[in-house]
Amino acid sequence: MTANKPVESAHARILLNRLDEINALDKSGLSSSEKKSLRKEARAIKSELKRANGGVYLSVGAIIIIVLLLILLL
């Protein structure tokens, strides 16, 4: 599977199966516009899977600010 975390929902499994189909597809016979649409579809699926997994993401700048605030307060 392409996801790092286990997938719970059936919708996410369907998306992963479609992503695997796209990756396994022989793209040598496709036109450039068809390849482009497959790339867009794959990116959309990956972004939807990331949103479905949820979680909290912190940037490096936010982590530095949090550490500085902790140092100043403690």
C-alpha positions in Angstrom: 0.0 0.0 0.0 1.1 3.6 -0.5 -0.1 4.9 2.8 2.0 4.7 6.0 -0.9 4.3 8.4 -3.5 1.5 8.3 -6.6 2.5 6.4 -9.9 2.1 8.3 -12.6 3.3 5.9 -13.9 1.6 2.8 -13.7 4.8 0.8 -9.9 5.1 1.5 -9.4 1.5 0.4 -11.2 2.3 -2.9 -8.9 5.3 -3.4 -5.8 3.2 -2.6 -6.9 0.6 -5.1 -7.5 3.2 -7.8 -4.0 4.7 -7.0 -2.5 1.2 -7.4 -4.3 0.8 -10.7 -2.9 4.1 -12.0 0.6 3.2 -10.9 0.4 -0.3 -12.5 -1.0 1.1 -15.8 1.1 0.9 -18.9 1.5 4.6 -19.8 3.6 4.2 -22.9 0.6 4.0 -25.3 -1.2 7.0 -23.8 -1.2 10.5 -25.2 0.3 13.4 -23.2 -3.1 14.7 -22.3 -4.2 11.3 -20.9 -1.0 11.1 -18.9 -1.6 14.6 -17.6 -5.1 13.7 -16.5 -3.8 10.5 -14.7 -1.2 12.6 -12.9 -3.9 15.1 -11.8 -6.1 12.2 -10.6 -3.3 10.6 -8.7 -2.4 13.9 -7.0 -6.1 14.5 -6.1 -6.3 11.0 -4.6 -3.1 11.5 -2.6 -4.3 14.8 -1.2 -7.7 13.4 -0.3 -6.0 10.5 1.6 -3.8 12.9 3.5 -6.9 14.9 4.5 -8.7 11.7 5.5 -5.8 10.7 7.8 -6.0 13.9 9.7 -3.4 14.8 12.3 -1.7 17.9 13.4 1.2 19.2 11.4 3.6 21.8 12.8 6.1 23.7 10.7 9.7 24.2 11.8 9.0 27.9 12.6 6.1 27.0 14.8 8.2 24.4 16.7 11.0 27.0 17.2 8.5 29.6 18.5 7.0 27.0 20.9 10.4 26.0 22.2 11.4 29.7 22.7 8.2 30.4 24.6 8.7 27.4 26.8 12.3 28.5 27.6 11.1 32.0 28.4 8.2 30.9 30.6 10.1 28.2 32.5 
